[in-house]
Amino acid sequence: MGLLFGGGSGVDHGLLLCCYFAKLNIQSWLLLGTGVSRGEAAYVLTLRPLPDQLAAAPVYDVWDPLTGQKYSTCDSFSPVQEVYCLMNAENVSIYLSTVN
């Protein structure tokens, strides 16, 4: 009930958004790191399906599960500062990278 009334952490909302994308057959990862305005934060990284995967490089988007905003990984206005961990149902990858 907490998620319905604005409760729950960013991680809770991120997990819920990852499950939603999984149901839509969109490859997604829960991204844990730091954000510009809120410090420790959770985001969702998705692989954008393109009509012709052979001709173009893969395109990734970052979703803020608390605001619903979508950012390109190339966007200079993305709120993601550092990435600590990417996880999905298949794997967990631990990083420490600064995004500038």
C-alpha positions in Angstrom: 0.0 0.0 0.0 2.9 2.4 0.6 3.8 2.7 -3.0 0.3 3.7 -4.0 0.3 6.7 -1.7 3.8 8.1 -2.5 5.7 5.9 -0.1 8.6 3.6 -0.7 12.1 4.4 -1.6 13.6 5.0 -5.0 14.9 1.4 -5.0 11.3 0.2 -4.4 10.0 2.3 -7.3 13.0 1.2 -9.5 12.3 -2.5 -8.9 8.7 -1.9 -9.8 9.6 -0.1 -13.0 12.1 -2.9 -13.9 9.3 -5.5 -13.5 7.0 -3.4 -15.7 9.7 -3.2 -18.4 10.3 -7.0 -18.1 6.6 -7.6 -18.7 6.8 -5.5 -21.8 9.9 -7.5 -22.9 12.2 -4.5 -22.7 15.7 -5.3 -21.4 16.3 -3.3 -18.2 18.6 -3.0 -15.2 18.3 -1.4 -11.8 21.0 1.2 -11.5 22.2 2.1 -8.1 24.4 5.2 -7.6 24.3 8.9 -6.8 22.2 11.6 -8.4 22.6 15.3 -8.7 19.7 16.4 -6.5 19.2 13.5 -4.1 22.5 11.9 -3.3 22.1 8.1 -3.1 19.6 7.1 -5.7 18.2 4.4 -7.9 17.4 4.6 -11.6 16.4 2.2 -14.3 18.6 1.6 -17.4 16.8 0.3 -20.5 18.0 -0.9 -23.9 15.9 0.9 -26.5 14.7 -1.5 -29.1 15.5 -0.2 -32.6 13.9 -1.5 -35.8 17.2 -2.4 -37.4 19.7 -3.5 -34.7 22.4 -4.4 -37.3 22.8 -0.9 -38.6 23.0 1.1 -35.4 24.8 0.9 -32.1 22.5 0.1 -29.1 20.8 3.0 -27.5 20.3 3.1 -23.7 18.0 5.3 -21.7 18.0 6.2 -18.0 14.7 6.5 -16.2 14.1 8.3 -12.9 11.5 6.1 -11.2 10.3 8.8 -8.8 9.7 11.5 -11.5 9.1 9.4 -14.6 11.7 11.4 -16.6 13.7 9.6 -19.3 17.2 10.7 -20.2 19.6 9.5 -22.9 22.9 8.1 -21.6 24.5 10.8 -23.7 22.3 13.6 -22.2 24.3 16.2 -20.3 21.2 16.9 -18.1 21.0 13.4 -16.8 20.8 13.4 -13.0 23.1 10.3 -12.7 26.6 11.2 -11.3 28.0 7.9 -10.2 27.1 4.3 -10.9 27.8 1.7 -8.2 25.8 -1.3 -9.4 23.7 -2.6 -12.3 21.5 -5.6 -11.7 18.7 -7.5 -13.4 17.3 -11.0 -13.2 20.3 -12.5 -14.9 23.3 -10.7 -13.4 24.7 -8.2 -10.9 27.6 -6.0 -11.9 29.4 -3.8 -9.4 31.1 -0.6 -10.7 32.5 2.6 -9.5 32.3 5.1 -12.4 31.8 8.8 -12.4 29.5 10.1 -15.1 30.4 13.6 -16.4 
